[in-house]
Amino acid sequence: MDLQTRATSTDDAPYNPDPRAHPGLHIIAIFEVVKGLLGLVAASGMAISGPDPIRHFVWILIRRFNLDPRHGIAAWVDQIVSPTGVHIAVVVAFGYGVLHVAEGWGLWRDRAWASWLGCIGVAMYLPFDVYALYRHPLHWLAWGVVALNLVILYVLARDLVKRHRHPPVVPAAD
């Protein structure tokens, strides 16, 4: 079978709704669930500990790195660590965790909405990733994050395009 015939035959095949046919989605699903669980753990930790241990930890970092507690990010973090600030952070971290666990579940079960959610999420991260590359063009971590997010975006977008071009074949009811 030549290359042209092989490419045509795989592109014209109907979308396979079997989740096992999409190992790339499973890898992304695991990644998303882990991120979601970390978000839920962070939310739980902040909710249980409250602002005092967090503020104490911030002051340890200020002393350890000889930061000025009256100016810069150290002062800003010290100001936002309050009961209200911690409650807001708990809600945001909890929402982040639930959203990513749901996305991971949907990707594992081969749901189109999960691919859409993933594409939108990655598209929201990309401007920040590009800004990080602009600020630190020689840093390997910035390049790695951009590359990883582009691969994830490619896999999810490819899944959506395949679904659109070749809808799954639904067996007829007798």
Residue pairs with C-beta under 8 A, 6 or more apart in sequence:
1 9
11 165
12 166
13 166
14 166
14 167
14 168
14 169
15 162
15 163
15 165
15 166
15 167
15 168
16 22
16 168
17 110
17 168
18 110
19 25
19 26
19 108
19 109
19 110
22 110
22 159
24 155
24 159
25 107
25 108
25 110
25 115
25 155
25 156
25 159
26 107
26 108
28 104
28 107
28 118
28 152
28 155
28 156
29 103
29 104
29 105
29 106
29 107
29 108
29 114
30 104
30 108
31 104
31 152
32 100
32 101
32 103
32 104
32 107
32 118
33 100
33 101
33 104
33 105
33 108
35 100
36 96
36 97
36 98
36 99
36 100
36 101
36 102
36 103
36 104
37 97
37 101
38 97
39 93
39 94
39 96
39 97
39 100
40 93
40 94
40 97
40 98
40 101
41 97
42 93
42 97
43 89
43 90
43 91
43 93
43 94
43 97
46 54
46 86
46 89
46 90
46 93
47 86
47 90
50 83
50 86
51 81
51 82
51 83
51 85
51 86
54 81
54 86
55 78
55 81
58 74
58 77
58 78
58 81
59 69
59 78
61 67
61 74
62 69
62 74
62 78
67 73
67 74
68 74
68 75
69 75
69 78
99 117
99 121
102 114
102 117
103 114
103 117
103 118
103 121
104 114
105 114
106 113
106 114
106 115
106 117
107 114
107 115
107 118
112 159
112 160
112 163
115 156
115 157
115 159
115 160
115 163
116 160
118 152
118 156
119 153
119 156
119 157
119 160
122 149
122 152
122 153
122 156
123 153
125 149
126 146
126 149
126 150
126 153
129 142
129 145
129 146
129 149
130 146
132 139
132 142
132 145
132 146
133 142
133 143
133 146
135 142
136 142
